[in-house]
Each structure stands twice: as structure tokens, then as C-alpha cells.
Amino acid sequence: MANIAIPHIGVKVRLESGAEYNLHEGDIVRDLEYKFGEKTKKISGTIRVLNGTTRSGAPAASTECPPEPYLQKFVTVGSMVIDSSEEFDAELTKVSISNIVGIGSIEVAGGAIVVGAGAQYKALDTVIAEAEAGATIQLEAGEYNVALNLTKDIKIVGNNAILTGKVVVGDGTAKPVVEISGATLKGDALIELKSANEFIMKNCVFGGHNMTKTTQPVSMESDEPIYICIEGCTFEAENEFSYNLINLSGRLKDGSSISNNKFLGGCCTHNIISLYHIDEGATIFINDNYADYSGNLVRIGFWDEPNCTVVMDGNEYPETDMSDDGIWAGLVIIQPGSGTTSFANMTVEISNTVTPEGDEQIAYMYCTASGLQLTDDKKPTIFINGVKTEIPCYLPA
């Protein structure tokens, strides 16, 4: 049997205020305001019918055989029918397009809630608070100047929208699955992970934030394990206080990945990625990242006696700190944290690293840090390009 494609009928509506909306049959509109005589009414419901008329853009008659099938070229949508019933009792209201004042939000057929930055839309934080767990919020282009507290499963699709308010994930108790993609985060839009089951940030632009000396641009402070995925993002310049960029004090779940990112000049003065806790037996991935400057791209300071594997493949940095004969230069520093007892059960697999010309030091360790002496029986196992390798161990200055 042949498959029949049914078109998703829609229209772009432009109001007197200049606001524009893309509406389709099957979309759910929330808080649509429209003029009704001398009054203004508000309605929420599903768009069942878009009523349109056509006018010809072709000659009055066709001499072709078979005739031109689409003589009526232009369609004008004058009204739509909204079903505001919650069951199947069809509470239908016909609304003239010319009478629409504004729309709070739109949930497109398939589930995404469309939100714009203009005053005609509900504020983004309000939409998120009212959305059901698991909702997808699709942002129109524009700047969103609100702080976001994400305590339920939510997916935010940026479409190059700009977020400038702080983003807090979880509240220390809630464990949501949160995904942010395609957004630009700047100003006060720092990421603070208090608790979550998963946090995913993909294809975002991150930089130009307002920070003090104690601020971390991306931070995690969770006692419970979190799956972290930061991939395909570009990290731009920060202010002088960005000592650590992605500072993950929380416990990483197996499979967590910080990969395929670009870290541009000025994004961080010292440690781009700092890791302090990891789940028992976990393997995490830091692959295919590019950094204009690595000083260090990764700092590993897992507490306790971590039984884990860190895979680092295909990372590149054209510049590093070559002072002090290159002692503090490299892709990764392994530095005991304040709660580390041993790295003996940790394996670090490094391969295909592109380094500055003349710089052969990819990895190194602090011999003594946080009161721990890294004797031979407490050192990790390091593989570089598949070969077990002894890496330098320096005393801190």
C-alpha cells in the first residue's frame, strides 16, 4: 500500500503590533487574547480549522490539457476555529485573525511549546513553571532576560535565542532531566547544577558572562550522581575571573561526556575542565575538543580512591604554558583533591592529541597536593596512544 502524506496546514499571522506567529492546524494556543466587540477575551485550546479564501494569480482560463491544477495561487486566512474542550465535547470558538491581540504560548502539533521574547508572549520562566514535566520549549529568536529554575524534566530548544538570566538546575532534591540546545548564554546566564538525573547542553554558544572571583561559569555541586553531556558547544571569552570554566564538583555518572567543543581564547585562564567526583566503575569521555590555549584543558582531582576510566581522544590545542621549561604545560594535570586517598585504581587513556610544535608533555601530575604524597603505589595508570606511559610528577611551587 502506498503511503499518503498529509500536509501540516499552517499560516504566518502578523498582528497590528508587529508580532508574528506561525500557526498550524493541530497546534495548541494558550492565553490567546482577541477582541470581541468592545471587550477582550482570552481562550486556550487546539486549532481545529484554519478558514481561508483564495484568489487567482493565473489566467482566467487554461488551454493546456490536462489543465493547470493550481489556478488559485494566493490564500488568505481570515479566521480559525479553536476547540477549548479538554475531552471530546467540542467547545468550538471561531476567532477572526484580525481580532487577535496576542498569544501567551503555542504548543505545536507534536508537543513543543513555542515561546517568543516579545511582550505578546508569556515570560519564559512562567511558561516553564506551567509546563508539564517532559515538555519541549521551543524558543523564537530574541533575548530572554529571566532567571530559569529547572526542577522538572524539560527540553529547551534555543534556535539561536539568547539567554541572559542565571540557569539553576535542580534544587538539591529534584532530579530532573534537563536539555538545553541551540542557545546563546551570556551575561548572567551561568549554569549551576544543584541536582539532576541528566544535564545535557548541546550546540550552544557560551561566553561574555558577568562574574566575580568566586563565580564558576558552569558548576556542579551534587552529592548524587549526574549524567553530564556537554557537546558541540563554543565557549567564548570570559572576564578575568574565569580561573576554572567547567567546574564539576558533583559525582559523574558512567558515560558522561564533554566532547566536540571549541574553547576559544580568553574563555579560561587555567583549568578549562575540572573533575572532582566520579561514580564507582564509571568511564567518562573527553574527546575531540579544540582549545586555543590549554593551561590545562583538563584537571583530574577525583576524591577518595576512584575506580574509573577517563578516555581522552582527539583533543587539540595549539598553545600551552611553556614557561618554566614547560613544566606546567599539557593537556591534563592529575592533581589530588582535598579528599583524594589514591589514584591507584584510575586509568587515563590518551590518544591522538594534537599539541604545539616542540611540546611533548601531554600529561603530568602534582607529586604532593592537599596533604597527599603521590608515591608509586598511589599513581594512576596512564596510556598514551595505547602505550603504558610514566608521566612526570612535579612538586607544586
PEZI-V322343 format. One record per run of one state. SS is the DSSP state (h for helix, s for strand, l for the rest). FROM is the first residue (numbers start at 1). LEN is the number of residues. If there is no record, write none. Layout:
ss: (SS	SS)
from: (FROM	FROM)
len: (LEN	LEN)
This chain:
ss: (l	s	l	s	l	s	l	s	l	s	l	s	h	s	l	s	l	h	l	s	l	s	l	s	l	s	l	s	l	s	l	s	l	s	l	s	l	s	l	s	l	s	l	s	l	s	l	s	l	s	l	s	l	s	l	s	l	s	l	s	l	s	l	s	l	s	l	s	l	s	l	h	l	s	l	s	l	s	l	s	l	s	l	s	l	h	l	s	l	s	l	s	l)
from: (1	10	15	20	25	28	37	39	56	74	84	92	97	100	108	112	116	124	131	135	140	143	145	148	151	154	158	162	164	167	170	177	182	184	188	191	194	198	203	205	210	218	221	226	232	234	236	244	253	257	260	262	264	271	279	283	286	290	292	294	295	298	301	304	305	308	314	316	318	320	321	323	327	332	335	340	341	346	352	354	355	363	370	372	374	376	379	381	385	387	389	392	396)
len: (9	5	5	5	3	9	2	17	18	10	8	5	3	8	4	4	8	7	4	5	3	2	3	3	3	4	4	2	3	3	7	5	2	4	3	3	4	5	2	5	8	3	5	6	2	2	8	9	4	3	2	2	7	8	4	3	4	2	2	1	3	3	3	1	3	6	2	2	2	1	2	4	5	3	5	1	5	6	2	1	8	7	2	2	2	3	2	4	2	2	3	4	2)
